[in-house]
Amino acid sequence: MTESDLAKLGRDELVALILKQAALLEQQAAAIAALQAKVEELTRQGRRQAAPFSKGVRARDPKRPGRKPGQGMFKHREAPTPEQLSEPPIDVPVERPACPACGGELAFDHVEEASITDLPEAIRPRVRLFRVAVHRCKGCGATARGRHPDLASDQRGATAHRLGPRLLAAAHHAHYRLGVPVRKLPELLRTLTGAAFTQGAITLDALKKAAGAIGARYAGLCDSVRHSAWCHTDDTGWRQGGSSRWLMAFVTDTATVYQVRERHRNEEVRERLPADYAGTMITDRGTTYDAAELSAIRRQVCLAHVLRSISEVTEAKAGRTRWFGSELKALLRRALGLWHERRAGPPIEGYAERVRRTKFDITWHLRDRRLADRDNQRLLDGLGRCNDAGSLVRFLDDPSIEPTNNRAERALRPAVIARKVSHCTKTARGTAAFEAWTSVLATLSRTLAGPELLDAVVQLIHPAAPRLA
C-alpha cells in the first residue's frame, strides 16, 4: 500500500490496519522463535554426537518392554543336566542349631537345587602343535611331508601357524550375524577365549571362504528362492567404498538370502524371483514390483504399509473427506481379523460367506469412479489397481500367505544396525563375502543356536573337523 492510499484512510481504518499488522508480526516472531529453538537443538545434538538418530521427543505413552500379555509362553532358566555339570554337586547344610523365628528344633524337610553358570577362571584356547615329518628323495631331491586331516597342504613357512575353524566360525558369526565391527573382534575374542589374532586374519579368511565353501552354500540358497512357495522381499540403503548401493533381502520358508546391487529395479528382483516364479511374492508398495516384467507373479502387498498410507491421508482430512479412508481402513482390518481367525484354528460355520462378503465390500469400495478430493482419488487409483490385480487381500484365499512384509523387514534389521557402526563394505570382494556369510549364518540361525550353530559352520568350511558329541 502506497503513501497516497494511506492518506485516504480514516481513523478507524488505520487502527484496523495497525492491529492486523501487529498480529502478523506476532505470528512471524513466534515462527522465528520456533526455528531458532530447532536450530539450537540441532546444533546441540551435533556437538554432543551421542544420539544422532534420536528423534529428541519422548513419547507420552511409550510401549512397555517385553512381549505383550498372552503372547508366548513364559520360560525360566532350566536346571542343568548331569552332563553339563563341570564338578560334583556342592552340599549346602543348614548351620543354624535352632529355628531363627521361635528357637524350636529343626527337622529335615527337603533339598532344593540351585545352579550358577559362569565362565572358567582361566580361559585358555586349545592349541595343538603338529610335528610334521619331511622326507627328501635321494634320487631327485623332491620332498614329501606328513599329512594330517586338520592340517592344510600348504600350511608351512610363514603360514605354518594358523587359527582353527571353530575360532574363525565364532569370529565370522560375531561380525556378520551380530554386527560386531572387525576392529573390535580381536579384543572381544581375546577376552572370551584368550586367543590372539589380527583383523587381517579374519578378513582374509572371510574372503577366502566366501569364494569357496560358504560361497557354494550361498549359491544353493539363491537357487532355492525361485522354488519356494512364498517369498518376502524388501530393501534398504547400503554403501560400497563410499558409493550408494541397495541391500535386498529375500526370506522364504527355508532360506534367508541377501544381495547388494547398484540399483533396485525389477531386473535385480528377477535375479532371485524370475518372471515365471510359481509362488507368491510378498512386498511393500514399492513401484519396482509394479513392473510389467513381474506382472505374471502372484503378489501380496503388505497391509501395514497400506494402512499407514491411508492414515497419512485421513489424518489431514476433516468432515466428509475422511469417510473414504476411514471406511477402507475398517474393511481391511475386517479382512485381517478373518485371516487371524483362520490361522487360529479350523474355520467356523459361515467363515467362507464372511470372506466372500468382505472381498465384495472391498471391491465395491474401490470401484472405478471420480472423487472430489485429490488425495482420496490417488488412494482409490493406486489401491484399486492393486485390488484388481488380486494383490490386496490374496491372504484371504490362502491362509499360508501373510498379509504383512514383516519377515523381510526383520531380516534387514541386523544389517541396518550394523550399518550405523560400520562403513558397510569397501570392495566388491568384501560385498560378496558379506552377501554369502550373512545369508548362510541367517539361514542356519533359524534352526540352530550356540555351539550347534558354530559346529554347522565348521562342517561347512572344514568337513573333516570332528562334530560335537
N, C-alpha and C positions, 0 to 999 in steps of 0.2 A: 504494500500500500504506500503511495507517494504522499509527500507533504500536503499537496493540494487536496487529496482525498481526506486526509486527517482534518484539515481546516474546515471542511464541510460538515464534520460530525458534531452532534450536540453533546451536552454534558453526560447524559445517561448512556449514549452510545460509546463515549470514550471510556467511561467506567467499566462497561461490559467488556470492552476490548482489553482493558488493562487486566481485569480479572481472568480473562481467557488466557492471556499471555503468561500471567503468574502461574496458573495451573499447569500450562505446558512446561514452564521452567522447572516446576516441582517434579513433574514426571521425568524430565531429562536428567535432573540431578539424581533422582533415585536410580535410574538406569546406569548412570555413570558410577555411582557408588557400588552398585552390584558388580559391574565389570571390574572395578578396581579391587574389590574383595576377591573376585575369582582370579585375577592376575596375581595377587599376593599369595593365594593358596597354591597356585601352580608353581610360583617361584619358591615357596617354602618346601613343597614336595621335591622340586628339582634340587634344592640344596641338601635335603635330607637323604634322598635316594634310598629310602627304607622300603617303601611300598609303591613303586611306580605304577603298579597295576591296580591299586586300590581305588575304589570309587570315592572314598573320602566321606561318605554319609552312611551312618549306621541305620539299618532297618529298624522300624519302630517295633515290629513283632517278628523277630528272627525265628527261623525254624530251629527246633531243638536238635542237638546232635544225636546220632544213632538211628537205628531203624524205627519205623513207625509202629505204633501199637498194633499187635495182631499179625505183623508181618515177620515171618521167620520164627524158628524155634530157638529159645534161649539154650545155650550150651556152655557149661562151665568147663574149666580145665580138668581133664580126666586124670585119674590116678595112673602112675607109671606101671608098666608091665614088668614082670620079673626080669625079662631080657634087657630092659632099659636101665636097670639099676647098675651103677658103677661100683657099688660096695654093699656089704650086707646091711640089712636094716638096723637102725640105731634105736635101742630101747630107751624110753624116757620114763623113769619111775616117778611115782608121787613121793616126794620127800617130806611132806607135812605129816607129823605124827598124829594129828587130830584135825577135826573139821574146823576150817577157818571161820565158820559162821557161828557155831554153838559150842565147839570144843568136843563134840561126840566122837565115837570110834569110827574109823573109816574102813569100809569093806570093798573088795574088788568088784567092779561092775562090768566094764568092758574096755576094749582097746580101740582108740581112734588112730587113723593113719593120716599123716601129713607128709608132703614131699617138697623139696626145693630143687629146681632145675637151674644150673648155673654153668658158667664156663670153668674149665680147669684152671688151677692156679698158674701153671706154666704151660703156655701154648707153644708147641714146637711142631714145625712142619715135618712131614715124613720125607726124609732124604735118603736115597739109596745110591751107593757108589758101585758102578759096574767096572770090573777089571777085564777089559776086552783083550783077548789074546790076538796077536798079529803074527802071522807066519809069512815067510818070504820064500819064493820058489828058487831053488839052487840053480835052475837052468836059465830061465828068462828074467828073474828078478822081480816078478809080479808078487803082490802081497794079497793075503787072504785074512779077513777079520772074522772074529767070532760073531755070532748072531744071537739076538735075544728079542722076543716079541715086544718088549717095552722100549727098545732102542730103535731109532730111525737108522736107515742105511747110511745116511750122510752125517750122522752125529759124531763129529770128530773135530779136532783142531780148535779153532776159536769158538765153534758152536757145540762143543762137546757137552757143556753143562747147560741143561735146558729146564724149563718148567713142565710139570706134569699136566696131563689132560684134565684132571679134576680141579686143579687150581686155576687153570685157564678157563674152564667152563664157569667157575664161580665168578671170575673177573668179567667175563662177557655177559653173564646174567645180570650182574650189578650195573653194568654200563648200558646195555641195550634194552633190558627189560625194566630195571628200576630207575634208570636215568641218572646214575652217579657219573659225574664228569670223569674223563680219563685221567685228568691231572690229580684227582683225589683217590684213584684206585690203589696206587702203591701204598699210601699211608693207611687206607682202610683195611686192606688185606694184611698188611704187616701187623696191624693191631689185633686183628682177629685170628690170624694163622701163624704169624711170626715169619712168614716168607718175605724175602726182599726181591724186588724186581723193578723194572723201569716202565715208563709209559710206552716207550718204543716196542718193548717186548709184547705188550698187549695189542698194540695197534697192528704190528706186522703179523702176529698170529691171526688176528681177526680177518685181515685182508687175505691171508693165505687160505684159511678155512672157507671164506666166502667164495673163493674160486674153486674150491674142492668139494668136500662132503656136505657142508652147510649149503653151498650154492646148489648142489644137486637136489637136496631136500627142498629147497626153496622153489626150484623149477617144478618139482612134483606138486607142491602146494598150489602154484599158479595154475597148473593144468587141471587140478581138481575143482577149481572155482566154476569152470564152464559146465561141469557135470552136476552141480549142486541143485537141490530142489528150490532153494531161495538164496538170495544174496543181499545183504545190507551193504551199501556203499556211501561214503562221504569223503570230504576233502578238507584240507586246511593248508595254510601257507607254510613254506619251508624255504631254506636258503642253502645254496651250494657255492662255497667260495665267495660269499657275499652277494650272489645273484639270486633273484627270486625264483622259486620253484613251487610245485604243488605236491603235497603229500596226500596220497589217496589210500583209503582202507577198504578192503573187501572182506566181509565176515559171512561165512557160511556155517552150516551145522557141524562141519568137521575141521575147518581151517580159518585162519586169520592171515590175510596177505596184505602187505604194504608195497607201494611203489611210488617213486618220486619221478616227476616229469617236469619239463619246462613249461608245459601248458596243460590246462584241464579242459579238454574237448571230448566229443564223442569218440574220436579216434583213440584217445587214451583209455576211455572206458571199455571200448571194444577189444582192447588187448586182453582183458580178463573176461569180459562178457560179450561174446560175439553176437552178431545180428540174429543168428539162429538159436540163441540161448533158449532152452526149453523151460527154465524155471521162472521164478518171479523176482524181479529187481525192486528192492525197497529203497527209496531215495528221499531226499528233501525236495524242495520246489525249484532247484537249480535249473536254469534253462539248458544246460548241457544235455540233460536227459530227455529234453523235448525234441531232439534232433530227429530228422526223418530216418536216419540210419538205424535208430533204436526203436522205431515205431512198432516193429513186429514183436518186441519183447513185452511180456506182461509186466505191469508195473504197479506198485502200491506207493502212493505219496504219503509221507509222514504227516499224520493228522495233527501232531503237536505244532508243526510249522504252519499248517493251515489255520488252526485255531488262533495262533499268535497273530497271523496276518489279519484275520477277521477282527481280533480285539484292537489292533492298531487303528483300524478304520472306525469301529463303533465308539471307541473312547473319545474320538474327536467330533462325534455327531450328537445331535440333540433332536428330540421330537420324533417325527415320523421317519426321518432318515436313519435312525438307529434300528428300525424294525427289521430290515433285510438282514443285517449281520447278526442281530440277536436271534432271530428265528433260525438262521443257518447254523449257528453255534449250538442251539438246542437240538436240532436234528442230528448233527454229527455226534454230539455227546450221547444221544439216544442210541446211535449205532455203536459207539464204544461200549456202552452198557450191555448191549446184546452180545458183543464179542467176549467181554469178560464173563458174562453168564454162561456162554457156550464153553469157554475154556475151564470153567469151574467144575463142570460135570456134564452128564448127558443132557440133551435138550429136553425141556419140559413140554407139555402139551401146549400147542399154539405158538411155539417158537418160530416155526417156518412162516406162519402168517404174519407175525410181527416183523420179521426180517423183510418180507415182501412189501409190507406196508411202509416200513421205514425207507427202503430203497425208492419206492414210488414217490413218497413225500419229498425226498431229497431231489429226485429228478424233476419233479414239478416245480420245486422252488428255484431250481437252476435252469429252468426253461429259457429259451432264447427270447428276449424281449428288451425293450428300452426303458431304462430307469432315469429318473430326473437327476439323481446325484452322480457325479462323475466317479467318485471313489467306489460307490456301490456297483456302478457299471463295470469298473475294472475288475472287482471281485467276481462279479457274475460271469464276465467273459473268460477269465482265467480258470476259475473252478468249474465253470460249465464245460469247457473243453476237456478238463481233466475227468469229469464225471462221464462225459460222452465216450471217452476212451476206456472207461472201466477202471481207472486208476485211483478213484477217490475212496470207494468202500468195497474194494475187492476182498478185504478180510472177512466180510460177512459171508461170502461164498466158500471160503477156505479158512477155517479157524487156525490152521498152522501158520498162516501169514500174519505177522504182527503189524498193527496199524501205526507203529512209530519206528523211527530210524535210530533208536537209542543204542542198539548194538554197535553200529559203526561209530557213533559219537563217543561211546565209552572206549572203543578201540583206539581212537585218536587221542584220548585224554592223556595217556602217559607221554606220548610224543610232544604234545603241547606243553606239558610241564617241563620236560627235558629241554625244550626249545628256549625256555626262559633262562636257563642257567648254562647254556652252551651256545656255540655258534653253528649249530646244526652240523652240516658236513662241509668239508673243504674241497674234496676232489671227487671225480667221478668214481674212482675205486672205493673211496670212503662211503659214497652214497650207495653203491652196490652192496657193500658189506652191511650197511645199515638196513637196507631192504631185506637181505637174506637173514641176518641174525635176528632182527626184530620179529619177522614173520615166523621163523621157526620157534623162537622162545615163546611168543604169544600163543602159538598153537599148542605147544607142549604144556604150557601152564594152565590150559583149560582143564586138563585131567590129572596133572602131576604137580607136586609141590615138594619143596625141601630137598633132601638127599635124593629122592626118586627122580626129581627133575634134573638135577646135576648128573645123575647116572645115565639118564636118557641122552643128554647132550654128549657125555663122554663116549657112549656107544656109537654116536654118530661120527665124532671126529677121530675116535680111536677104537675101532671094533674089537681089537684084541685085548682091551683092558678088562679086568675082572669086574663082574657085576656085583651089586650089593647083595648081601645074604638075605 
